[in-house]
Amino acid sequence: MSKFGTIEEARAYFAGDRFATESGMTIDELDEEHAVTSVELGARHKNAFGGVMGGAIFTLADFAFAALTNDRDRVTVAQQVSVNFLAQPKGGRMTATARFKKDGRTSCVVNVDIADDAGRPIAQFIGTGFKLK
């Protein structure tokens, strides 16, 4: 059962995720099956070598994970995550798509695929969530 009636309600709720939102990350799609977040890349996302920081990629994936898992009646927190960085993004935008692999009573496993605006895979994030009472 979805907690948010509209995408605008979800965006208003997740405005409290200030690190993600102040870094320019947005929720683009959200339903009971998947969540999509994205970010327009800029200088604030770059490392000293000019590439996109791993932390920016991780944060985008974590934001998609949070949107998907918290669109329920129970607050869910990340218990364990793994990220495989596959390539540096090309272009000016990244998108993260989160989908449940398992959605149980007290825990869940979510796969998040991160791609650049050319559709190239940038990273794979797998998160285990714990559902708080």
C-alpha positions, 0 to 999 in steps of 0.5 A: 500500500502506497504511503504517498498519493502523488509524486508531489507528496513524495517529493515534499516528504523527501525534501527532508533528505537535504543532502540529496535534494541540496545536491540537485537530486530529484524523484522522477517516478515512484510507484509500488514497483519502482522508483526513479531518481536523477541528477543534473551533473555539475561542478559540485559533483566532481572530484579532484580529477574531474570525474563524478565522485563516487559519493554522488553516485552512491547518494543518487542510488541511496535516494532511489532506495529510500523513495522506494522502500519508504513508500510503505506504511513502515519506515525502512532504513538501510541495513547493508549496501554494496555498490559496484562502480562500473564506469564514469558517466558521460554527459550531464545527467545520471538516473537511478532506478530502484526495484524490489528483489524481495519485499518481506515483512521485516526486511527487503532487498532492492537492486538499483541500477545507475545509468548516464544520459546515454543509457550506459551502466554507471553503477549497481547498488544492492541494498538490504533494508530493515523495516522499523516498527 
